[in-house]
């Protein structure tokens, strides 16, 4: 999964649906926004645990990209399918609270800033002659800023695939190309919902390139590799830091101080112990321990790309019937002919001396069928977990696991 240069966590999540029959919003309260954030963060760690059971190497994905895409799917779900999706993502059942909370969070995250770049975009790609419910299209446009674009999956599936791929490239600063390989969008497609997230930020306190040097990174307790290790060991290296008997926690803020990276480093080279403990509640408990401290920081540069087929993971998390022909997405077209066929997820990440660049895209294709006098040393020379969060809400935008850094 190793790849190239920038930290661009691009994730593109795709859902293919088949047919099971014949052919000026008021600002929502912080409490309601927190409901969305809590649901996203809980899903983040539930999916992480599913992935760790099958993935032995690096992990990287955007839980929020998946959450927002599935929220748009949820708007068209009915009956027990709606209940299953709600159980996985914990969406508020009250339409007003859910929609206005997503809109408020979307606006908050999507605001312009001179300190960093964070852009979120949604779009609907609809079969030009298919009878979608106007109410569904209006809801997605009004609350998710997802404008409908007419395409022709039936007569021109390949040109349509290229058009959608082009949109993904543009919204992710050209970091993800050919997201939909040939054949993944076909004549059975009727609707594609896309979500894209792009982030680029510099560290508030950057690393000095001249101090970066090759050092050992212990992939396992007995096997090491050489990696470019960045260092912040100067007197100005003060960061939010905490430690317990089992792990060290470091927060690296980006310029603007609204976004930050949290790094969870087990004291021993045993990431499995930490992963067993990891939940959204436990993370909040650890974050409360953080305080500004002089720290000597050693962090490897790393770059890698990931791709997942998420269909089995989402099924195991509690929504298996969403992938069955007998489900009910009648909120999209007024029929029970749509179901989810597959979910694909891609990601790309890079961390360097200047900072982080990250992007995520999600697509839904619907078709027929403690501080002492001693200066702590945070030496990330063995596997660790990292998250990119919005500090104002605690919303986790990206999560990853570094087992073997690569360039």
N, C-alpha and C positions, 0 to 999 in steps of 0.2 A: 504493500500500500504506500510505499514511500514515493514521494514526488519532489517537485521543484521548489520554488523560491519564496513566494510571499506567504504569510499566514493569511490564507484565504480559506476560511472554512466555508466551502460552498456545499450546501446540501440541496439536493433536489429530490423531492419525494414524489412519486407518481402512483396514481391509483387508476387502474383500468376497470371500467365497469361494462358488463355485458347484459344482454336482455334475457329475462327469464320467461318470456312469453312470445307472442307474435310481434312479427315486425311492427343646517342650523340645529344639530342634536345637542340637548343639554348635557353638560359635563357630568359624568358619573362620579359617585363618591369614591374616595380612596378605598373604602371598605369593599365595594363591589369590584374595583380593579384588582384588589388583593385576592378576591375569589378566583379570578382568572389566573393570576400569577401562581397561586397555591396549586391550582389544578395542573398548570403547565409544569411546575417544578416536581410535583408528585409523579406525573407521567415521565418526566426526564429520568428520574432514578429507577422507576419501574422498567422502562425500556433498557436502561443501562444494565440492569441485572440480567435481563433476557439476553442481551448481546454478549455479556461476559461468559455466559454458559456455552456459547458457540464460537466466539472470537478469542483467539489466543494472542493476537498482536495489538497494534495500535487501534484506538477507537476514536472517532470524531463524528459528531452530528449536531444538528440544531433542533432541539426539542420544540422551540417556539415556532419554527417554520412548519413543523409537522402539526403542531397544535392549531395554528391559524388556518392551515389548509383543511384540517379535519373539522374546524368550526364551520367553514363554508359548506362542507359536506353535510354536517349536522343540521344545517338550516333546511335541508331537503329531506331529512330522515323522519320516519314516522314509526309509531308502535314500538315493538320490542327491539328493532334495529336502533332506533333512537336511544332506547334505554341502555343497550350495550355500549354504544359510542360514548354516552354520558358517563357510564361506569368507568371507562378507560381514561377519559379526559376531564371528568368532573366539571363539565360545562353547567352553568346555571340553567335551570329549566325555565325560569321566568324569561320570556323573550326580551322584554324591555331591559332588564338588568344585563342579560348576556350580550345583546347587540350593542347597547350603549357603552358597556364596559370594554368590549373589544375595540370599539371606535375610539374611546378615550385613550386606551393604551396604545393603539396604533398612532394616534396623533402625538402622544407624548414621546414615543420612541422615534417617530419620524420627523421630529422638529429639526430645523436647521441649526447647525452649530459650527462656529469657526474653529473649534478645537479638535473636532473629529468628524468623520463621515459615517452616518448610519441612515440607510435608506431602506424602506420596506415598500414593496409594490405587489399588487394583486391584479389578476386579469382573468376574464372568462373567454374561452374560445368555443363558440357555439356553432353547431351545424346550421347552416343558413335557413333550411326549410323544416327544421324540427320544432314541434310545438312545445317549447319550454313555457312554464308558467311565468307570466309577467311579474307576478308578486315575488317569485324567487329571484329573478334577475334584479328587480328593484332593491330587494333586501341586501344582496351582495354588493350592489353599487353604493347604496346609501351608508351601510355600516362597515363595509370592508374595503371600500374604494375600488371594487373590482368591476371595471367597465367591460361590457360584452363586445367581442369582436367576431364578426361573421366569417366563417371559413367553410370549406367543403371537404369534409372527411370522406364522403362517399365517392365523389368523382376525382378528388385530388388528394389522397391521404399523404403521399410523399411530399409534395410541395407544402402542405399544411404542417407536416412534421418539421420541415426546415424553417418555416416561419416562426413556429413556437420556439425551436432551438435558438433562433436568432434573438428572440426576445429575452430568453434566458441569458444568453451571452451579454447582451447590452446591459441588463439589470445587474449582472454580477461582474461588471468590468472585464469582460472577456475571459474570465477564469474558468468557466465551465462551457465546454464546447460539445456539440453533438450529444446532449444529455439524453435525448430520445434516439436510440440507435434505430437503423432501418427496421421496419416491421413492427415497431412497438406502438405506432399509431396506424390504424387501419380503417377499412370501410365500416367497421362496426362502431367506431368512435362517434360520439354525439356531442360531448362536452369535455373540455379540458379546463381545469381550474389551476392557475399557476400563482405561486407566491414566491417572491424573491427578497432576500435580505442581503445587504452589503454593508460591511463595516471596515473602516480603516482608521486606526488611531495610533498615535505615538505615545510611548511611555511618558508619564509625567517626569520621571527621572530616568533618562536613557542610559544604556550601557555604553561604556567606552570600547570602541572597536579594537583599539590597540591592546586591550587587556584580554581579548578573546584568544584562547589557546586550546590546542588539542589536549584532552584529558580523558581518563577512563570513565565510562558509563557502564554500570554493572547491570546488564540485562537480566542476569540471574545471579545468585550468590557466588557462582563459580565461573561465570562467563562475562567478560567485559569487551567493549568496543571503544574505539577512539572517536570522540565527538568534539566539535567546537564548543567549548564551555565559556559562556559569558560571565562577567564578574562585576559586582558592585560591592567594593570593600572600602570605599572612601568614607570619611566622617559624615557626609551628607546622605548616606544610605540608611535612611530612616523610613520604615514601612510599617503598616499594620501587621502585627505578627502575634502568634500564639503557639503554645506547645503543650502537649500532654505527654503522658508516659508512652503513648503509642504513636503519635504523629506530630508533625510540625505543619503550621498553616501560615501561608504568606499571601498578602494581597498586594498586587502591583497595579496602581491606578494608571489610567490613561489621562492625557491632557484633557482638561475640563472637569475631571474628578467625578463624572457621572457614570462612567463605565470602568470596570476593573477586571483583572484576572485574579482568581483565587487558585492557589496551588496547594494540594493536599499531599504531603510527603510522608509516607510511613517511616518510622525511625529504623526499622529493619527492612531488608529487601524482601518484603512479603506483602504485595499489593492485595492479595486475596483477603487478608484479614481486614484491611480498610474497606474493601468493596462489600464485605458482609455487613459492615456497620453503616454503610452509606444510605441515608434516606434524606428527604427534604427536612424532616424534623431535626435530624442529627446535624445537618449542615447549619441550620439556624442556631443550634446550641453551640457549635464550634465558632461561628461568626461572632457570638457575644463575647468570646474570650479575647478577641483581637484588640490590641492597643499599639500605639505608635512606639516603635522600638528601633534602636540601632541594630542593624542586622548585616552580616556579611553574606551576600547572596551569590550563589553559583547556579546558573541555569543554562541548560544546553539549548543551542539553536536546533530547531527541528522543523521538518517539512514532510507531510505525507498526505496521501489521498485515500479516501475510503469509499466503498460502494456496498450497499446492503439491499437485499430483497426483504422488505419489512412485513410482507403479508403474513408469514407464519408467526412473527413476533406479536403483531397486533391481534391475531387470532388467539394466541396464548394469553395475552393480557386481558381478554374478555369480550372480544367482538367478532367471533367466528362467523356468525350469521350474516355479517355485512358483506361477506365474500360468497354468499350463496344466492342462487337465482331466485329464491322465494322471498327475498327481503323487500322492504318497503321504503323506496326513495321517492314516493309519490309527491313529495313537496317540491321536487324539481320539475316534473313533467305531468303530474296528475295521474300517472300509471304506476304499476308495480313491476316494470320491465327492466329496471336498472339494478345492477349489483357491482360490487368492487371485484375486479379480477386479479390485480396485482399491485404491489407497492414497491417502488425502487427508490433508493436513497443514495446520494453521492455527497462526498465532502472533500475539501482540500484545506490544509492548514499549514501555516509557516510562522515561526516566531524568530525574530532577529533583534539586533541591538536597538533599532529604532522603535519597534513596537509590533503591532499586529494588524493584519488585514484579514477580514473574514467575510464570507458571503454565503447565503443559503437560498435555495429555491425549492419550492414544493409545487408539484403539479398533480391535479386530479383529472384523470381521463375517464369520462363516462360514455359508455357505448351500449349498443344493443347486444343482446345476450350478456503569661507570668514573667516578670522581668527582674533579673539580678544584675550585679555589677559586671558579670562576664558577658561579652557581646555574643549573642547567639550566631551560629553559623548555619545557614540554610543551604546545604549542598545537595542539589537535586541530581545526584549521580547514580540514581537507581529509579525504577519505574514510579510514576506518580500520576495523579489525576489533576486536571485543570478545568476551570469553568470561566466563561466570560459572562458577566452579569451586569444588569442595569442596577446601579446602587440605589436609585430613588425608590424602586419598587421591589428589588430583590429578584426580578424576573431573570431566569437563566436563558441566555440567548444561544450559547454553545456549550458543549461539554466534550471532553476528550480524555483519553488515557494514553500516556507515552510509555511504551514498553521498550522500544528500540528507536531512538532518534535517528533520522536519516535526512540527507540533503539531496 
